Amino acid sequence: MGKCCSNTNQPAGIGPVEWFGNMIDNCYEYALRSRSEGKHVVGIMCEYTPRELIMAAGALPVCLCGGSAEMIPFAEKHLPANLCPLIKSTYGYHLQKANPFLEMADMIVAETTCDGKKKMYELMSETRPVYVLELPQKPDDSDAMKHWIAELCKFKTRLEERFGVEITDEKIRKAIQTMNRERYLRRQLAELMKSESPPLRGRELLEFKSIISGIETDFDKYAEAARILKSSANAVDNSGRIRVLMTGVPIVHGAERVLDIIESRGGLVVCMDNCTGLKPILEDVDETSTEPMVALAEKYLHLPCSVMTKNERRLEQLRRLAAQYRPQCIIELIWQACITYDVESYRIRQLAEELGIPYLKIETDYSPSDSARISLRVEALFETINQEPCQEK
């Protein structure tokens, strides 16, 4: 990141950039300290798992999705080569015992999203405590919410049994307030990208996240970053770059290659609607609800993942984001063998045509072998946009 947030005159002595640049180590130290205080660690694999329930059980929710290409060859001893790299990387960490957070996990929560994940969870559960949440795939059905509430209630009971705690409504409400605060702070940073010349780039914005939710120091650093970036003294001229709305699969820690290519070729990713971007933080949980379990179910079932059918909410959300962030093109990233996003890309292309902006689909894995080809395609897209005489920037 640029020098805009590297001010070290901070109360804790470390600026936001330095803090989140050391995110993994920070989280590791936080997890070790929490475990020494008697707290449990619960690994999660998807945004559909309500972190609030884990926090209400006095445990730490930790994202375990793998972003390392180095772990994939180990996974391919058990899994097919033509499978999503995120699944293979995550499973490779499992086989190699190379992810310290996974090794700490007292429970791993799995969701019935894609078929590849579901079958990988079966293999993982042979040696680790895996709990599966059955996610309704037709969210608009009359009985979908009833089923999802029942699933979350079963999950709550499992947490109570596993950790010998009682999860009260009051504990859930407190966790909801914490997560709503986290979502609000992250939204503040994301909304800076609406500017004609945003004070940071998409890759820099992506750094402002943590694999563990609810860390108070993270909250302080989110607020500091927003305050510093809003200052005119820290203005950065990004006005000449091509504004990009990036959609598709999550860009987990270690798998940022395509985003880096886009911005190294003159792009500016002003909006990412994926699971590591805006998707999980756009909506809060209703803190005023008299039934906090229902409020949780409503928020999380509303996530517009491509596993849902029909998934009209994703298109509606992209229309709103396009109006707010004013992209000049849409670039969709799809991991190899991610069937649901791959099929849905047809509708995203149609949406781009409706919006009157170019669309580019990039299907790849974690290997850098196709980086040159991706670079050429991105350059060609940007050249086309720059040649449009009436294109607003």
N, C-alpha and C positions, 0 to 999 in steps of 0.2 A: 504494500500500500504506500501511497505517497506520504508526505510529512504532515498531512492535514490533521492526523489524529495521534501523532507520535510525541505530543507534549508530555514530558515526564514529570511536570510539576503537578502531580495528582496526589490526593490524600494517601493512597496506598503506595505511592512511589512508582507506579507502573501505569503507563498510558494504555488506552483501550486496544491499540494495535498490538502492542507488546503482549498484553494480557491474553487476547484471543489467539495470537500467534503461537502461544504456548498452551493452547487449550487442552490438548491431550494430557500433558503433564499436570496441568491444573486439576483436571478431572480425576486423574489417578490419585493425586495427593488427597483430594477431597473424599474420594471413595475409601481410601485407606483410613483416613481419620474418622469417617462415619462408621466404618465397620468396627473400629476400635471402641466406638461409643455404643456398640450393640445394634447398629442399623443393618438391615439386609439390602442386598443388591438384586434388582429385578431387571433382566435384559428384555428389551423390546425390539421388534423387527419391522414395525409398521406404524404409521400415524393413526391407525384406527384404535390402537390401545390407549385408553384414557390414562394418562400419567397421573391424573388426580387420584384415582383409586389406589395406585401404588404409593403415592405420597401419603395418603390418608392411612395407609397401613404402616407408616413409619419407615418406609423403604425408599431406595433411590431408583428412579427409572433411568436406565442407561441404554442408549441406542447402540446396537451391535452390528449394524449393516456393514459388510466388508467393502473396502475400496481399494484393496491392494491386488495388483496383477500377480504379484509373487506367490500369492496363496492359491491361485487357480490350478496350477499343475497338480498339487496335492489332492484337490477336490475331484479332479478328473479321474482319479483312481476308482472313485465310487459313482460319480455323476457323469452324464453324457457331456461330451465336449461342446455340443451345440446347445448349451443352456445359458441362461442369463448370467453374465459375469458377476453381478452383485450376489446372486445365490451361491455361485461357486466360490467366490472370495470369502463369503461368510462361513461356508462349510469348510473351506481350507483352514481358516483360523481355528475352527472347531477341531479338526483332525490334528493340527500341529500344536494345539494348545498355546497359540501365539498371541492371543488377545487377552491381556490381563483382566479386562472387564468381564469377558466371558468366563474366565476361570474363577472370578469372584462371585459370579451370579448364583444366587440361591434358587432362582426360578427364571425360566425363559418363557416369555409370552409370544405365542405364534398365532397368526390370523389366517383364516382360510381365504386368502386373496388369490394369487395365481397358483396353478397346478404345480409348477416347478417348486415353489416354496413349500407347498403342503407336503410333497413327497420328501423334500429335503428334511423337513421337520421330523418326519417319521424316523429317518436315519439318525438324526441328532438325538432324538428322545431315547434311543437305545442306551445311552450313557449319561444323559443329562436330564434334569427335571424340566420338562417342557409342558406348558399348559396351552391348549388350543382354544382360541375364541372363534366360534362359527359366525362369520360375517354374512348377513343377508345380502344377496347379490341383486335383488330387485327392490331398491329402497322406496319406490313409490307404491308398492303393494300395501293393501290395507293392514296386513298382519306383520309387515316387516319390522315396524318399530316395537311391537309387542315382543317379537322374537329377540330383537337386539337387547331390549331391556332385560329380558330373562337371561340372556347370555352374560350381560354385565353383572347381574345379581349373582350368578353362579361363580363368576370370576372373583367378585367381592368375597363370597363365602370361602373360596379356595385360598385367597390371601389370608383371611382370618385363621383358617385351619393351619396353614403352612407356617405362619409366623406367631401364632398364639396371641392374636390381638383382636380387639373389637373395633370395627370401622363404623363409627357413628356418623350421623348426618352432619354433625357439627365439624367433625374432622374432614369430611368431604367438602363442605362449604369453605373451610379454611384453605384446602388444597386448590379449590376452584379459584379463589381470590389470588393465590400465588401464581397459578398458571395464566390467569387473565392478565395479571401484571406483566408477566414475561411476554405474552403475546402482544400487549400494548407497546412495550418498549421496542420490540423487534419491528413492529409495524411503523413506529416513528422513524426508524432508520430506513426502512424500505420506501417510505413515502418521500424521502429526499430525492429519490430517483425520478420523481414527477417533474422536477425542475427542467428548464430548457438546457441548463448546463449543470448536471448533477455534480456534487462535490466529491464523488467517488465512483469507482467502476463496479460492475457487477461482481467481479471476482473478489474485490475488496469487501463488498457487502456480504458475500457468502461466508467470509471469515468470521463475521459476527454471529456466531452460534456456538452452542455447547452440546456435547453428547449426553450430558446430565442436566436435567431440568431442575429449576428451583434453587440454584446457587445464588446467594444474596450478592456476592461480589460481582457476579456476571451482571446482575441488575444495575449495580452502580456503574459498571463500565459501559453498558448499553446507553444509560442516560448521559454519561460523560461524552461518549462518542457523538450522540445526537447534538449535544450542546456545542461541541467543538466544530462539527461539520456545518452547523447552521451559521457559524460566524463568518462574516464576509472576509475576515482576515485569512481564512483558510480556503478561499474560493479556488477552484480548479477549472480550467477551461476545457470542458468536454464537448463543447458545442459543435465541433466539426466531425464528430463521430457518428456512425450509423446507429440509430436507436433500434435495439433488438428486443423483442418479446421472446423469451426462451421458454419452451414448454416441453412436456414429456416426462421422462423418468427422473428419479431423484439423482442429484449429484452429491454423493456421499464423500466424506473426507478421504482424500487420496485419489479420487476419480474426477478431478476437475479439468482434465486435459482439453476437452472440446471447448469448454468455456474459455480457457486460456487462449486457444487458437482463435476464437471469434474476436476476442478483444485485442489480440496481438496484430490482427489484420485490419484494425480500424473500427471495429464494432464497439458498441457500448450496450451491455445487457442491462436495460433499465428495469426489467421485470422478469422474474422467474416464478411461474405459477406452480412449480412442482412441489414435491413433498419436502424438499430441503429449502424451499423458497417460501412463497406466500400461502400456499394451500392450507397448511395447518394453523396459520395465525390470523387469517382474515376474519374469522368469527370467534367470539368468546362464548363461554358457557354462562347461562343466565344465573346470576348470583342471587336473584330475588325469588327463585323458584322454591316452592314449599316441598318439592320432591327432587332433591339434587341428583338422584340416580337417573331420573327421567331427563333432567336437564343435560346430563352428561351424554346420555344416549342420543338425544336430539342433535347436539353439536357434532358428535363424531360420526354418526350415520350420514350427516350432510356433506361429508368430504366427497368431492367429485372425482374419485379414482376411476381409471379406465376399466377396472374389474366390474363396475356397476353396469347394469343394463335396465333400461336405457340410461345413458349418461348425459342427459341434456344439461345438467347443472354445470358440467365442465365448459360447454359451449357458452352458456350464459355468463359464466365467470370470466371467460376469456374476452367476451365482448365488453364487459365492464372494465376490465383491466386495460384493454386496448384504448378505450376512451380516456382513461385516466393517465396512462403512461405514454400514449401517442407513439407507438413503435412505427418504424418504417418498414419492418419486415417481421415475419415469424420464423424462428428456427426451432424445429422439433428434434430433440435428442431421444433416440430409442436404443436401448441396450439390445444386443443380439438375442434373439429368441424371446423377446418380450412381446408375446402375441397380442395381448389386449391393446397396448399402445400402438403396436404396428398396424393392426386393423383399424383402429380409431383414427390413425393419421389421415385417412381418406377424408374424414369429416373436418379435420383441422385444416386441410388444404382448401376444402370448400369454404370454410369460415374466412380464411385469408382472402379468397376471391371476393367474398361478400364485403370484406372490409376494404378491398382495393389495394392490398399490399402483397408483396412477394412472399413466397413460402419456400423453405428449404428443409427437407427431411434428412437427418444424419443418423444412419444406423451403424453402430460400431460396438466394440467391447473395450476392455481395459488396456489392450495392447496398443502401443504407439505406432504399430506397423503401417497404419493407414493415415497417419497425421498429415503427410504431404498431400495426399489426395483430398482430405477434408479441407486443408488450407486453400487449395486451388478452387474448390467449390464455393467456399465462403468468399474468397476474393472476387470470383465471378459474380456472385450475388451482389456484393457491395459495389462493384463497378457498374452493374446495371442500374442500381439505385442512384448512384452519383451522376449517371448520364441522363436521368429524367429531369427535364428542364423545370418542371413545376413542383418537384418533390420538396415538401417542407421538411426542415430539419429542426 
